[in-house]
């Protein structure tokens, strides 16, 4: 059985006593499981306040998103009211249900992005699956901000417009598009 030396306790141990890691040279971490566990406990004890703030910020972001959605749906003075509350869309979820979905989702539903609250490009957004449906459990998903901003198709679905080729080229940044129209042979 292959062995490895632990960085912390300086003992040579079997590889099955090391956790798997993509950072290690052999696919295993540089600390044995026992030392890693102790190191993690020490880190959490030492940085307890920062970790509490991190969790609080993550929870606050979900609550803020919930409150913004309620404003769009309930406040006629909100600039987006006509697109949400004016169309009859309501928030039928409790803050607890919203936060449970918000915290449970770590990846975008549309792309493979890992979502974090502190990176600008990968910020979470609550998106309705059915555009004419309410914010309710079963009709919402978490997606990243970049996917949310690219969803121009929502406007087309609402107004039943189909994009022309020039609009698609502009939207998706295609520089050269060659369209060939083949005529069907008349029989």
VOLO-624267 format. One record per residue (C-alpha): residue in three letters; x negated, y negated, z. Coordinates in Angstrom, 2 decimals. Layout:
BEGIN
   residu      east     north        up
      ALA         X         Y         Z
...
This chain:
BEGIN
   residu      east     north        up
      UNK      0.00      0.00      0.00
      UNK     -1.39     -3.45     -0.92
      UNK     -2.21     -5.77      1.94
      UNK     -2.53     -9.49      2.42
      UNK     -4.03    -11.72      5.07
      UNK     -1.67    -14.08      6.92
      UNK     -2.74    -17.72      6.76
      UNK     -1.59    -18.46     10.34
      UNK     -2.32    -15.41     12.49
      UNK     -5.33    -14.33     10.36
      UNK     -4.24    -10.66     10.49
      UNK     -4.24     -8.36      7.48
      UNK     -0.77     -6.88      6.99
      UNK      1.19     -4.88      4.42
      UNK      2.89     -6.89      1.68
      UNK      6.35     -5.83      2.91
      UNK      5.68     -7.98      6.00
      UNK      5.49    -11.09      3.82
      UNK      8.46    -12.91      2.34
      UNK      8.73    -13.23     -1.43
      UNK      7.76    -16.57     -2.87
      UNK      7.08    -18.00     -6.30
      UNK      4.27    -20.09     -4.78
      UNK      2.11    -17.18     -3.65
      UNK     -0.54    -15.69     -5.93
      UNK      0.95    -12.20     -5.70
      UNK      4.59    -13.28     -5.54
      UNK      4.53    -13.37     -1.74
      UNK      4.19    -16.22      0.72
      UNK      0.96    -17.03      2.54
      UNK      2.54    -16.51      5.97
      UNK      3.86    -13.24      7.35
      UNK      7.59    -13.18      8.18
      UNK      6.95    -13.55     11.92
      UNK      4.67    -16.59     11.48
      UNK      7.00    -18.12      8.89
      UNK      9.95    -17.80     11.27
      UNK      7.99    -19.46     14.07
      UNK      6.76    -22.19     11.70
      UNK     10.34    -22.92     10.59
      UNK     11.53    -23.12     14.22
      UNK      8.71    -25.52     15.08
      UNK      9.53    -27.68     12.05
      UNK     13.23    -27.84     12.94
      UNK     12.40    -28.72     16.53
      UNK      9.91    -31.40     15.48
      UNK     12.11    -32.93     12.76
      UNK     15.50    -32.43     14.42
      UNK     16.54    -36.06     14.03
      UNK     15.63    -36.26     10.31
      UNK     17.51    -33.02      9.63
      UNK     20.60    -34.34     11.43
      UNK     20.48    -37.52      9.35
      UNK     20.08    -35.45      6.18
      UNK     23.16    -33.34      7.00
      UNK     25.14    -36.43      8.00
      UNK     24.27    -38.18      4.71
      UNK     25.26    -35.10      2.74
      UNK     28.61    -34.97      4.56
      UNK     29.13    -38.72      4.19
      UNK     28.67    -38.52      0.45
      UNK     31.55    -36.04      0.21
      UNK     33.75    -38.22      2.43
      UNK     32.91    -41.31      0.35
      UNK     33.82    -39.47     -2.86
      UNK     37.12    -38.42     -1.24
      UNK     37.93    -42.00     -0.21
      UNK     37.07    -43.34     -3.68
      UNK     39.35    -40.77     -5.29
      UNK     42.18    -41.77     -2.94
      UNK     41.63    -45.43     -3.79
      UNK     41.83    -44.69     -7.53
      UNK     45.07    -42.77     -7.02
      UNK     46.85    -44.90     -4.39
      UNK     45.67    -48.50     -4.61
      UNK     47.26    -50.48     -7.50
      UNK     44.55    -53.15     -7.06
      UNK     41.79    -50.64     -7.89
      UNK     40.34    -51.21    -11.37
      UNK     40.76    -47.51    -12.25
      UNK     44.30    -47.16    -10.90
      UNK     45.88    -47.16    -14.37
      UNK     43.86    -44.07    -15.35
      UNK     44.66    -42.17    -12.16
      UNK     47.47    -43.33     -9.87
      UNK     49.21    -45.11    -12.72
      UNK     49.47    -41.78    -14.52
      UNK     50.88    -40.08    -11.42
      UNK     47.70    -38.32    -10.31
      UNK     47.48    -37.79     -6.56
      UNK     44.94    -36.47     -4.06
      UNK     46.67    -33.45     -2.54
      UNK     43.62    -32.20     -0.62
      UNK     42.72    -32.90      2.97
      UNK     39.29    -34.39      3.69
      UNK     38.30    -31.03      5.23
      UNK     39.21    -29.12      2.05
      UNK     37.37    -31.68     -0.07
      UNK     34.21    -31.49      2.06
      UNK     34.35    -27.68      2.13
      UNK     34.29    -27.56     -1.68
      UNK     31.73    -30.38     -1.80
      UNK     29.29    -28.65      0.54
      UNK     29.78    -25.12     -0.80
      UNK     28.78    -25.96     -4.36
      UNK     25.07    -26.20     -5.09
      UNK     25.08    -25.99     -8.90
      UNK     26.89    -27.87    -11.64
      UNK     29.85    -25.96    -13.08
      UNK     28.96    -26.99    -16.63
      UNK     25.16    -26.82    -16.74
      UNK     22.47    -25.02    -14.71
      UNK     21.45    -28.16    -12.76
      UNK     20.89    -27.76     -9.04
      UNK     22.80    -30.55     -7.33
      UNK     21.30    -32.62     -4.54
      UNK     22.60    -35.76     -2.95
      UNK     19.36    -37.73     -3.18
      UNK     18.44    -37.34     -6.87
      UNK     20.11    -39.90     -9.09
      UNK     20.48    -37.67    -12.16
      UNK     21.88    -34.65    -10.35
      UNK     24.37    -36.30     -8.04
      UNK     27.60    -34.43     -7.40
      UNK     30.93    -35.47     -8.88
      UNK     34.32    -33.94     -8.19
      UNK     36.01    -33.28    -11.52
      UNK     39.59    -32.23    -12.27
      UNK     39.81    -29.18    -14.55
      UNK     43.28    -30.10    -15.81
      UNK     43.12    -33.79    -16.64
      UNK     46.80    -34.31    -16.01
      UNK     46.73    -32.34    -12.76
      UNK     46.21    -33.61     -9.24
      UNK     43.12    -33.43     -7.07
      UNK     44.00    -30.13     -5.41
      UNK     42.33    -26.85     -4.53
      UNK     42.10    -24.78     -7.70
      UNK     42.06    -27.79    -10.03
      UNK     38.74    -29.30     -9.02
      UNK     35.13    -28.40     -9.68
      UNK     31.78    -29.92     -8.82
      UNK     29.69    -31.14    -11.74
      UNK     26.60    -33.31    -12.04
      UNK     26.86    -37.00    -12.86
      UNK     25.21    -36.56    -16.27
      UNK     27.78    -33.93    -17.31
      UNK     30.58    -36.12    -15.97
      UNK     29.44    -39.10    -18.01
      UNK     29.15    -36.99    -21.16
      UNK     32.74    -35.80    -21.01
      UNK     34.05    -38.09    -23.68
      UNK     36.39    -35.33    -24.80
      UNK     38.65    -36.22    -21.89
      UNK     39.63    -39.46    -23.60
      UNK     40.28    -37.63    -26.84
      UNK     42.47    -35.08    -25.05
      UNK     44.48    -37.83    -23.36
      UNK     45.09    -39.86    -26.49
      UNK     45.15    -36.87    -28.84
      UNK     42.48    -38.43    -31.06
      UNK     39.88    -36.38    -32.84
      UNK     36.38    -37.83    -33.13
      UNK     35.08    -38.61    -36.56
      UNK     31.67    -37.33    -37.63
      UNK     29.97    -40.71    -37.08
      UNK     31.28    -40.80    -33.50
      UNK     29.96    -37.29    -32.80
      UNK     26.56    -38.20    -34.24
      UNK     26.43    -41.35    -32.08
      UNK     27.60    -39.52    -28.94
      UNK     25.24    -36.55    -29.10
      UNK     22.24    -38.40    -30.50
      UNK     21.83    -36.37    -33.65
      UNK     19.43    -38.22    -35.91
      UNK     19.89    -36.36    -39.15
      UNK     23.05    -34.58    -39.98
      UNK     23.66    -32.90    -43.25
      UNK     27.19    -31.99    -43.98
      UNK     27.93    -29.73    -46.85
      UNK     31.44    -29.33    -48.01
      UNK     32.00    -26.19    -49.91
      UNK     35.01    -25.98    -52.09
      UNK     36.91    -22.78    -52.05
      UNK     37.01    -21.12    -55.38
      UNK     40.43    -21.35    -56.85
      UNK     41.95    -18.04    -57.52
